[in-house]
Amino acid sequence: VFSSHVVSSDLSSGINAEYGGRGHVKFLRCTNCARCVPKDKAIKKFIIRNIVEAAALRDIGDQSVYKSYILPKIYVKLHYCVSCAIHSKVVRNRSRESRRTRTPPQRGPPGRQQQNQQQAQQNKN
């Protein structure tokens, strides 16, 4: 019986540096705690947000002289270290088998995913 234990020298540590990698990558600072993180290890999150929240958007539209003016958006790319990403629930820990899948999860509200999965199972039957 062979164990599926991986030798520590074969582990990638989440970065593309070891065997056949880039050699060296630049470091980024974590947005939350300012820790230095290799660029390929950092968890990246791109946020597009309105400058004004939804509650004040209608008030500004009513008071504005220009009726067709569209307020600009804020575009921010956040970089997290692994511990801050887990702590702020950007990512979650997964089982060994599910860590291999690199496809991003379905987007949308959290409750909608379960409904979509149930509908897909009903359509198969």
N, C-alpha and C positions, 0 to 999 in steps of 0.2 A: 504494500500500500504506500503510495507516494503522497506526501503532503503538498498542499498548494501554497506553501509559504514562500514568499518572494524575498530574496536576499536584499538587504538594505542598499547595497551598491547598485541594484537594478531598479530601484524605485526612482521615479522622476521628481519627486518632491513638488509636483505641480508646476514645474517650470521646464522650458525647452532648452536645457543647458547641457545635460550630460551627453550620452552617446549619440552622435550624429546631429547634435543641436547647433545652435548659432554660436556657441562659445561664450559670448558675453552680451547681455542686454542691459539697457539703461534702467535705472531705478526711478520709480515714481514715489510720491509721498501720498500716504493714505489720506483721504479727505476728512476722515473722522478723527484719527489720532496722530497723524503726521509720521507714521512709521515708514521706513524705506521698504519698498516692495519691488521685486523685479517686475518689469512691465508685462511679461507673459504670465506671471502668476497672479497679478492683481485681478480682482473681480471688478469688471467695468459695468457701469450702468449709465445709460444716456437718457436724460429727462428733458422733455419738451413741455413747458408750462406757460400758462398765460401770466402776464405781469400782474394783472389784477385778478383776484379770486372771483368766483362765479357770483357771489352775493353782491359785490359792488359793481359788477360789469353792467348790469341793467341800469343802475343809477347814473353811471358815467355816460352810458348811451343816451339817456333821457336829457342830461344836462349839456351834452356836446352840441356844438354848432354844426359839425359835419356829421351827417346821418350815415354815410357809407364808410366812415373811417373804421378800419380794423386795427385793434390794438396789437402791437408786436408781442412776440413770444420770447421766453427765456430758454436758451439752449445750454444745458449744462451736462458735461460728462464727468461722472463721479468715479473715482478709483478707490477701492476698498482693499485693505489687507484681509486675510482670511478670517481672522478672529473678529474683526469689526463687521464683516459681511454676515457672519453667522449670528453675531449678537444683535444686529439690526434687522435680522430676518430677510436679508437680500437673498441668501442661499440657505439650504438646509442640508444636514448630513444625510447620506443615502447609503443603502446597503452596497456590498462589494459588487454584486452583479449589476445593479442599476447605475453604478458610477461609470461603467463602460459606455453607456449611452450618452452621446454628445448632442443629440437633438434637443433644442430648447423646448420647454414645456409650452402647452397651449396658453395663449394669452386670453385675458378677460377676467371678469369678477370671479372670486374663488368658488362661489356656489354654482356658477354656470358650468364648470368643468364636470361636476358630477352629473348634472342634468344631461349634458352632451354625451357622456359615456353611457348613461342609461338609455338614451334615445338610439345610440349606435347599436347597442345590444338588442334592442327591440326590433330595429330594422333588419338585423341579421336573421332573426328568428322568423 
